């Protein structure tokens, strides 16, 4: 970390022309990430940005940091190797809903299960953009695309549900054009020790325009989303008169001031509890029955893979008789071929 010096976010911009479509949500996500790194005072030499394949995966080209544009679905594996090889690096994985949850699904769930200290930014536009408009693992049931001309009959993944189901300890959600909120959740992800998943609801203006419009349009966004903050009651709405309570084992939307409901009855968000029960319910909320949850939904502590691996290696080094490669190749059964 730089000492008491805030690096301007322009220092994180590379000299490459940004080649995303005009109006693509990726532009805003890139700006949010650069602002995040500047506010965290992370020197460029201490950052590695790793991506797979897809529109989102071009992002490392636009960062004035170390970067690696890898292969389809394998960014989690390569990012894990980078972090284990150099635990001091701040490693950011950039991926899309197709790259991470289809061909990369196995790597995605296992990096979460292992809890490697990575920051994963998952761009979710519910479509394959780079390959020209096929439905993705997050496309809604009934979605019409080039590969589902009569509507897909599959149920989509919910990234939050998948993350928590894989024993994830950090999950947050934001919207591409909400740069201030995006910076806040990315900063929280960077501070979290372990795998951090940040889902960004992103718009593809070419193949799936306005896919998130029902919750992102200014005129009704406040009534259809809820921004969660640890330690604060779960209140939302333009008039700040709606909230969430538990009704048995389920969440329920209530109106403050009606049916005897007061602010004291509203659930208080506990992002840090190890029990994922409420976090899963919050991550799964969908409009129109519920507001869509934004902000940090889950941020709990757990052993971190790369730290545990490093501690294990140091412990074994102290007692091992093998101190060099020469010791290793001459240990056990050895024979000479003449």
C-alpha positions as CSV (number, residue, x, y, z in Angstrom):
1,X,0.0,0.0,0.0
2,X,1.2,3.5,-0.7
3,X,1.8,5.6,2.4
4,X,-1.0,8.2,2.9
5,X,-1.0,8.9,-0.8
6,X,-4.2,8.5,-2.9
7,X,-3.2,7.4,-6.4
8,X,-5.4,9.1,-9.0
9,X,-7.5,6.5,-10.9
10,X,-6.1,7.8,-14.2
11,X,-2.8,6.0,-13.3
12,X,-4.6,2.7,-13.6
13,X,-5.7,3.4,-17.3
14,X,-3.5,1.8,-19.9
15,X,-2.7,3.4,-23.3
16,X,-5.0,1.0,-25.2
17,X,-8.2,2.2,-26.9
18,X,-11.2,0.7,-25.1
19,X,-12.9,-1.5,-27.7
20,X,-16.3,-2.1,-26.2
21,X,-19.5,-1.0,-27.9
22,X,-20.6,2.5,-27.2
23,X,-23.1,2.4,-24.3
24,X,-21.9,-1.0,-23.1
25,X,-22.0,-1.4,-19.3
26,X,-18.5,-2.6,-19.3
27,X,-17.2,1.0,-19.5
28,X,-18.7,1.9,-16.2
29,X,-17.4,-1.3,-14.5
30,X,-13.9,-0.5,-15.7
31,X,-14.1,3.0,-14.3
32,X,-15.4,1.7,-11.0
33,X,-12.6,-0.8,-10.8
34,X,-9.9,1.9,-11.5
35,X,-11.5,4.2,-8.9
36,X,-11.5,1.4,-6.4
37,X,-7.8,0.7,-6.8
38,X,-7.0,4.4,-6.5
39,X,-9.1,4.7,-3.3
40,X,-7.4,1.7,-1.8
41,X,-4.0,3.1,-2.7
42,X,-2.8,-0.1,-4.3
43,X,0.4,0.4,-6.4
44,X,0.1,-0.9,-9.9
45,X,3.0,-3.3,-9.4
46,X,1.0,-5.1,-6.7
47,X,-2.0,-5.8,-8.9
48,X,-2.7,-8.7,-11.3
49,X,-5.9,-8.7,-13.4
50,X,-6.8,-12.1,-14.8
51,X,-9.6,-12.8,-17.3
52,X,-11.0,-15.6,-19.4
53,X,-12.8,-15.2,-22.7
54,X,-15.7,-12.9,-23.5
55,X,-16.4,-9.2,-23.9
56,X,-15.7,-8.6,-20.2
57,X,-12.4,-10.4,-20.5
58,X,-10.8,-7.7,-22.6
59,X,-10.6,-5.6,-19.4
60,X,-6.9,-6.5,-18.5
61,X,-5.8,-4.7,-21.7
62,X,-7.2,-1.4,-20.3
63,X,-5.5,-1.6,-16.9
64,X,-2.1,-0.2,-16.2
65,X,-1.2,-3.2,-14.0
66,X,-0.1,-6.7,-14.5
67,X,-2.6,-8.7,-16.5
68,X,-3.3,-12.0,-18.2
69,X,-6.0,-12.6,-20.8
70,X,-6.3,-16.4,-20.5
71,X,-8.6,-19.0,-22.0
72,X,-12.3,-19.7,-21.9
73,X,-13.5,-20.6,-18.4
74,X,-10.1,-21.1,-16.9
75,X,-9.5,-17.7,-15.2
76,X,-10.2,-19.0,-11.8
77,X,-7.6,-21.7,-12.1
78,X,-4.9,-19.3,-13.4
79,X,-5.8,-16.6,-10.9
80,X,-5.5,-19.2,-8.1
81,X,-2.0,-20.1,-9.3
82,X,-1.0,-16.4,-9.4
83,X,-2.1,-15.8,-5.9
84,X,-0.4,-19.0,-4.5
85,X,2.8,-18.1,-6.3
86,X,2.8,-14.5,-5.0
87,X,0.4,-14.1,-2.1
88,X,1.3,-10.4,-1.8
89,X,-0.4,-9.6,-5.1
90,X,-3.9,-8.1,-5.1
91,X,-5.5,-10.5,-7.7
92,X,-8.7,-9.6,-9.6
93,X,-10.5,-12.0,-11.8
94,X,-12.7,-10.5,-14.5
95,X,-15.4,-12.8,-16.0
96,X,-18.8,-13.0,-17.5
97,X,-21.9,-15.1,-16.9
98,X,-21.0,-17.4,-19.8
99,X,-17.3,-17.6,-19.1
100,X,-17.7,-18.3,-15.3
101,X,-20.9,-20.3,-15.1
102,X,-20.9,-22.4,-18.2
103,X,-17.5,-23.7,-19.4
104,X,-15.9,-22.3,-16.3
105,X,-18.5,-23.5,-13.8
106,X,-16.4,-26.2,-12.3
107,X,-13.4,-23.9,-11.7
108,X,-15.8,-21.2,-10.4
109,X,-17.4,-23.3,-7.6
110,X,-14.1,-24.8,-6.5
111,X,-12.2,-21.5,-6.2
112,X,-15.1,-20.4,-3.9
113,X,-15.0,-23.7,-1.9
114,X,-11.2,-23.4,-1.5
115,X,-11.6,-19.8,-0.4
116,X,-8.5,-18.5,-2.3
117,X,-8.0,-14.8,-1.7
118,X,-9.2,-13.5,-5.0
119,X,-11.6,-10.7,-6.0
120,X,-14.0,-12.0,-8.7
121,X,-16.0,-9.5,-10.7
122,X,-18.8,-11.3,-12.5
123,X,-20.4,-9.3,-15.3
124,X,-24.0,-10.6,-15.7
125,X,-25.8,-9.4,-18.9
126,X,-27.7,-12.7,-19.3
127,X,-26.4,-13.3,-22.8
128,X,-23.3,-14.4,-24.7
129,X,-22.2,-11.1,-26.3
130,X,-18.8,-11.9,-27.9
131,X,-20.2,-14.8,-29.8
132,X,-23.2,-12.9,-31.0
133,X,-26.2,-13.5,-28.9
134,X,-26.7,-17.1,-27.6
135,X,-28.6,-17.6,-24.3
136,X,-26.3,-18.0,-21.2
137,X,-26.6,-19.8,-17.9
138,X,-28.3,-16.7,-16.4
139,X,-30.7,-16.1,-19.2
140,X,-34.3,-16.1,-18.0
141,X,-36.6,-19.1,-18.7
142,X,-38.5,-18.4,-21.9
143,X,-35.7,-16.1,-23.2
144,X,-35.6,-16.0,-27.1
145,X,-32.2,-15.9,-28.6
146,X,-30.3,-17.4,-31.6
147,X,-29.9,-20.7,-29.7
148,X,-33.4,-20.6,-28.2
149,X,-35.7,-19.3,-31.0
150,X,-38.8,-20.6,-29.3
151,X,-37.6,-19.6,-25.8
152,X,-35.2,-21.4,-23.5
153,X,-36.8,-24.1,-21.3
154,X,-34.0,-24.1,-18.8
155,X,-34.0,-22.5,-15.4
156,X,-31.1,-20.0,-14.9
157,X,-28.4,-20.0,-12.3
158,X,-28.6,-17.4,-9.6
159,X,-24.9,-16.3,-9.0
160,X,-25.5,-15.5,-5.4
161,X,-27.2,-18.9,-4.7
162,X,-24.4,-20.7,-6.5
163,X,-21.8,-18.8,-4.5
164,X,-23.3,-19.5,-1.1
165,X,-24.1,-23.1,-2.1
166,X,-20.4,-23.5,-2.9
167,X,-19.6,-22.4,0.7
168,X,-18.8,-18.8,-0.3
169,X,-18.1,-16.3,2.4
170,X,-18.4,-13.0,0.4
171,X,-21.1,-12.1,-2.1
172,X,-22.1,-8.6,-3.2
173,X,-24.2,-7.3,-6.1
174,X,-24.2,-3.9,-7.9
175,X,-25.4,-2.4,-11.2
176,X,-23.0,-1.3,-13.9
177,X,-24.1,2.4,-14.0
178,X,-24.2,2.7,-10.2
179,X,-20.5,3.6,-10.0
180,X,-20.5,4.9,-6.4
181,X,-22.1,1.7,-5.2
182,X,-19.8,-0.4,-7.4
183,X,-16.8,1.2,-5.8
184,X,-18.0,0.6,-2.3
185,X,-18.7,-3.1,-2.9
186,X,-15.4,-3.6,-4.7
187,X,-13.5,-2.0,-1.8
188,X,-15.3,-4.3,0.6
189,X,-14.4,-7.3,-1.7
190,X,-10.7,-6.2,-1.7
191,X,-10.7,-6.0,2.1
192,X,-12.3,-9.4,2.6
193,X,-9.8,-12.2,3.1
194,X,-10.9,-15.1,0.9
195,X,-12.8,-15.4,-2.4
196,X,-15.0,-12.4,-3.0
197,X,-17.7,-12.6,-5.6
198,X,-19.1,-9.3,-6.9
199,X,-22.0,-9.8,-9.4
200,X,-22.5,-6.7,-11.6
201,X,-25.9,-6.5,-13.4
202,X,-24.5,-5.3,-16.7
203,X,-26.3,-4.2,-19.9
204,X,-25.4,-5.4,-23.4
205,X,-26.8,-2.8,-25.8
206,X,-26.5,-5.0,-28.8
207,X,-27.8,-8.4,-27.9
208,X,-29.8,-8.0,-24.7
209,X,-30.5,-4.3,-24.3
210,X,-32.5,-3.3,-21.1
211,X,-32.3,-6.8,-19.7
212,X,-32.2,-5.3,-16.1
213,X,-34.4,-2.3,-16.9
214,X,-37.2,-3.3,-14.6
215,X,-35.0,-2.6,-11.6
216,X,-32.5,0.0,-13.0
217,X,-34.8,2.6,-14.5
218,X,-34.7,5.7,-12.3
219,X,-38.4,6.1,-12.0
220,X,-38.9,2.9,-10.0
221,X,-35.4,1.7,-9.0
222,X,-35.8,2.7,-5.4
223,X,-39.0,0.7,-5.0
224,X,-37.6,-2.4,-6.7
225,X,-34.2,-2.6,-5.2
226,X,-32.8,-2.6,-1.7
227,X,-29.2,-1.5,-0.8
228,X,-28.1,-3.5,2.1
229,X,-25.7,-2.1,4.8
230,X,-24.4,-4.2,7.7
231,X,-26.0,-3.2,11.0
232,X,-28.8,-1.3,9.4
233,X,-32.5,-2.2,9.1
234,X,-33.5,-3.5,5.7
235,X,-35.6,-0.5,4.5
236,X,-36.3,0.6,1.0
237,X,-38.6,2.5,-1.3
238,X,-38.8,6.1,-2.5
239,X,-40.6,7.1,0.7
240,X,-38.4,4.8,2.8
241,X,-41.6,3.1,4.0
242,X,-41.0,-0.5,3.0
243,X,-39.0,-3.1,4.8
244,X,-38.2,-6.8,5.1
245,X,-39.4,-9.0,8.0
246,X,-39.3,-12.7,8.7
247,X,-42.6,-14.5,8.3
248,X,-41.9,-17.9,9.7
249,X,-38.9,-19.1,7.7
250,X,-39.5,-16.8,4.7
251,X,-38.9,-13.1,4.0
252,X,-41.8,-10.8,3.6
253,X,-42.2,-7.2,2.3
254,X,-44.1,-5.0,4.7
255,X,-45.1,-1.3,4.8
256,X,-44.0,0.7,7.8
257,X,-46.9,2.3,9.5
258,X,-49.4,-0.3,8.3
259,X,-50.8,-3.2,10.4
260,X,-48.9,-2.0,13.4
261,X,-45.5,-2.4,11.7
262,X,-42.8,0.0,12.9
263,X,-39.1,0.4,12.0
264,X,-38.2,-1.7,15.1
265,X,-39.9,-4.7,13.4
266,X,-37.7,-4.6,10.3
267,X,-34.8,-7.1,10.0
268,X,-31.3,-5.7,10.6
269,X,-28.7,-6.8,8.1
270,X,-25.9,-8.9,9.5
271,X,-23.5,-9.5,6.7
272,X,-20.9,-11.0,9.0
273,X,-22.8,-13.9,10.5
274,X,-21.4,-17.3,9.5
275,X,-24.9,-18.7,9.1
276,X,-25.8,-18.2,5.4
277,X,-29.5,-18.8,5.8
278,X,-30.7,-15.2,5.6
279,X,-27.9,-14.3,3.1
280,X,-29.2,-16.9,0.7
281,X,-32.8,-15.7,1.0
282,X,-31.6,-12.1,0.3
283,X,-29.4,-13.1,-2.7
284,X,-32.4,-15.0,-4.2
285,X,-34.9,-12.2,-4.0
286,X,-36.4,-11.3,-7.4
287,X,-38.8,-8.6,-8.6
288,X,-41.8,-8.4,-8.6
289,X,-42.3,-10.4,-5.3
290,X,-39.3,-8.8,-3.7
291,X,-36.8,-6.0,-4.2
292,X,-33.5,-7.1,-5.7
293,X,-30.8,-6.9,-3.1
294,X,-27.7,-4.8,-3.8
295,X,-24.6,-4.0,-1.8
296,X,-22.7,-6.5,0.4
297,X,-25.0,-9.4,1.1
298,X,-22.5,-11.8,2.8
299,X,-19.1,-11.0,4.3
300,X,-18.1,-13.6,6.8
301,X,-14.7,-14.9,8.0
302,X,-13.2,-18.3,7.2
303,X,-9.8,-19.9,6.7
304,X,-8.1,-18.6,3.5
305,X,-6.5,-21.2,1.2
306,X,-3.4,-19.4,0.2
307,X,-2.6,-18.3,3.8
308,X,-3.2,-21.9,5.0
309,X,-1.0,-23.3,2.2
310,X,1.8,-20.9,3.1
311,X,1.6,-21.6,6.8
312,X,1.7,-25.4,6.1
313,X,4.8,-25.1,3.9
314,X,6.6,-23.1,6.5
315,X,5.7,-25.6,9.2
316,X,6.9,-28.5,7.1
317,X,10.1,-26.8,6.1
318,X,11.1,-26.7,9.8
319,X,10.9,-30.4,10.3
320,X,11.6,-31.8,6.8
321,X,15.0,-33.4,6.1
322,X,14.7,-32.3,2.5
323,X,16.2,-28.8,2.2
324,X,17.0,-28.7,-1.5
325,X,16.3,-30.2,-4.9
326,X,19.4,-32.4,-4.5
327,X,18.0,-33.7,-1.2
328,X,14.7,-34.5,-2.9
329,X,16.0,-36.4,-5.9
330,X,18.3,-38.5,-3.7
331,X,15.6,-39.3,-1.1
332,X,13.7,-42.6,-1.0
333,X,14.7,-45.5,-3.4
334,X,17.4,-44.3,-5.7
335,X,19.3,-46.3,-8.3
336,X,21.9,-45.4,-10.9
337,X,21.6,-46.4,-14.6
338,X,24.9,-47.1,-16.3
